[in-house]
């Protein structure tokens, strides 16, 4: 074998090793997932929207309340949003006025407000709307060129469809993090309502009376 042939073979071997290493370097977390646990999980992001309103000892004036209601409508305020106020003086009249406007959209005021940029000027109150969104980053994943996993591992796109749909359909994305907190009280009347309705309902086959009697000799030979 000549020197040129040896050098050509060595170059081909180095190229093959380089391609193999580069392929290993592009593997994602799903390529090595040998379980049925999805690595594509929803994430929740929060965004704060703030509006400063002029206040007085009597709370919010009628024009400021109208401006707040228009702002809520512009934001399309809905279930899952968190409304809070940052009032340096803590005027109860101001809080009651903001709570009254928020109640038109079916929401209650939160106990505390998040930290926002800047400061509240004297004579003003800051209303903060915190909105959360849920999504699954990186989905959908269509990098499966073979249609099957040669190493019997879980597909990189496993869980994208289910978890993306859950993130899109959930009314309050915060429920993905903490869920709903109960009051600790059991309401017996509510829990037994379905049971009592089932017990008191008229049987569907009754038809307002007894089932018809049919002789075994009737109809047919």
Secondary structure, DSSP 8 states (H G I E B T S, - for coil): --HHHHHHHHHHHHHHHHHHHHHHHT--GGGG--SS--S---EEEEEEEEEEEE-BTTB--HHHHHHHHHHHHHHT--TT-EEEEE-SS--HHHHHHHHHHHHTTT--B-SS----SS---TTEEEEEEEEEEEE-TT-S----SSSS-TT----TTTTHHHHHHHHHH-S-GGGGTT-----S---HHHHTHHHHHHHHS--TTTTTS------TTSS--
